Amino acid sequence: MAMAADILIVGGGSTGASIAYHLAAARAGQITLLERATLASGTTGQSSAIIRQHYSIPTLARMAQRSLHTFRHFAEELGRDAGFRQTGLLIGARAEDAEGLRTTVAMHRELGIDSRMIDRDALHELEPRMVTDDLVGACYEPEAGYADPVATTMAYAHAARQLGAQIRQHTRVSSLLVEGDRVRGVLLEDGTQVETRTVIVASNVWGIKLLADAGISVPVRSTRHACILLQQPRDFGQQHAIIFDFASGLYLRPEGENLTMAGTLDESEAETVDPEHYNALPTHDEEERFAMRTAERFPAMGDATLQAGWAGLYDVSDDWQPLIGPFPGVEGLFCALGFSGHGYKLCPAIGTLVAEILLGRASPGIDRAIFSPDRFAMGAQAQSTYAFGIIG
Ligand SMILES: Cc1cc2nc3c(=O)[nH]c(=O)nc-3n(C[C@H](O)[C@H](O)[C@H](O)COP(=O)(O)OP(=O)(O)OC[C@H]3O[C@@H](n4cnc5c(N)ncnc54)[C@H](O)[C@@H]3O)c2cc1C
């Protein structure tokens, strides 16, 4: 049996759902999203969901700024809440980090982002429980926070449906149908062919094989990242801000009133894995390491107890930036993957950008070239100024 759509999106995470909504809102034609399991069942559901504007690359800072605006006004636009919670972000600055952070802050202030450097005394006043001996101060972004990635995806999918898009769950794409120099559709696992002139591969690490089977190689690998959830000791006090600790490569995110999520910023701690077969739980060593680093920075967390843990996947590209746009040489084939562990916070801007590209509209203030899938061959990569690629 054959079916048809104007635009097919493969993957129902935060990326695919946002793209479906933005295309449907722009009246781009009949939009169909195909998800092999359930919405947000991929890496979106594993996300720490930190929403910050701190990027050293101006285009990304701008996209994060626009996305944060959407998260703050989500229910007004989408009719449902994404659970945004403002907590602030503190990036501890050692002497060797200070200049890079200052440069980024200056760029942010030009963009109108509320970001500032604070000295050690001010840091101590803001967060007296934090060990600051090795720091000269911090970069402080008060507007940062986190939201609920599953609720975000559901809200985008719901709004897309209201605008006429079809969202089909439990529908796995087994291959892309490419004939000559253009895409013709996709083949589903049950043998159904779906005909279309435009396919958007928004299937994260699983998209690598889908593309490879169609003869397209992307410089993206699948890496495993563990997170743990700690119950704070009773006397810990008020909830802390999000913390990026460049010294130990640790990040901390508050959860609710008395929990702390801990993970690593350091890619050298992550192994490349087969996305279909990997250990989805933290190892004992990871649990100990993250808990120990947390207590080193926050001695008041020394008696924290482990509540939960999981390990998710990053779709890491060679320059840590996503691949968003058409594939030269295969008309109608687009991709939106390679988000390298920082794609959730950008999903509102990604949906906007994909709709602009497909509809031939301009993207003011956005340097699209740094996302071009063929930039690696063209040498147009944008490099973060930080040692941890994920900061961007
Ligand atoms: C541990 C962890 C922490 C993170 N922390 C943050 C953070 O703090 N801030 C941030 O901004 N980002 C963070 N990220 C990254 C962020 O979560 C991702 O970049 C983002 O959610 C990616 O969304 P996606 O829709 O592209 O991918 P996914 O959510 O993985 O969606 C892809 C979907 O495609 C489907 N699919 C795959 N193959 C097929 C097929 N053949 N047919 C049909 N469907 C298919 C999958 O089932 C999946 O649902 C984190 C990620 C992890 C793993």
The ligand as a Gaussian input file, in Angstrom:
#p B3LYP/6-31G(d) Opt

LIG

0 1
 C       21.988000      12.551000      29.210000
 C       21.638000      13.697000      28.303000
 C       21.619000      14.990000      28.804000
 C       21.304000      16.064000      27.970000
 N       21.232000      17.313000      28.504000
 C       20.867000      18.362000      27.716000
 C       20.713000      19.651000      28.285000
 O       20.921000      19.843000      29.480000
 N       20.307000      20.657000      27.464000
 C       20.086000      20.469000      26.126000
 O       19.765000      21.441000      25.426000
 N       20.233000      19.252000      25.570000
 C       20.603000      18.195000      26.327000
 N       20.733000      16.960000      25.789000
 C       20.561000      16.792000      24.347000
 C       19.112000      16.834000      23.936000
 O       18.337000      16.058000      24.809000
 C       19.007000      16.332000      22.494000
 O       19.898000      17.071000      21.657000
 C       17.612000      16.505000      21.941000
 O       16.620000      16.051000      22.838000
 C       17.542000      15.728000      20.647000
 O       16.239000      15.627000      20.211000
 P       15.951000      14.879000      18.840000
 O       14.500000      15.005000      18.603000
 O       16.889000      15.365000      17.811000
 O       16.355000      13.363000      19.121000
 P       15.541000      12.198000      19.858000
 O       14.819000      12.696000      21.040000
 O       16.480000      11.079000      20.070000
 O       14.453000      11.816000      18.799000
 C       14.712000      11.007000      17.679000
 C       13.523000      10.109000      17.509000
 O       13.661000       9.389000      16.284000
 C       13.029000       8.137000      16.466000
 N       13.525000       7.247000      15.428000
 C       14.770000       6.742000      15.298000
 N       14.871000       5.971000      14.200000
 C       13.645000       5.985000      13.626000
 C       13.104000       5.366000      12.471000
 N       13.866000       4.565000      11.699000
 N       11.797000       5.573000      12.154000
 C       11.039000       6.393000      12.931000
 N       11.491000       6.996000      14.056000
 C       12.792000       6.803000      14.387000
 C       13.464000       7.722000      17.868000
 O       12.620000       6.745000      18.414000
 C       13.420000       9.058000      18.600000
 O       12.205000       9.235000      19.312000
 C       21.031000      15.843000      26.592000
 C       21.041000      14.547000      26.088000
 C       21.345000      13.478000      26.930000
 C       21.335000      12.096000      26.369000

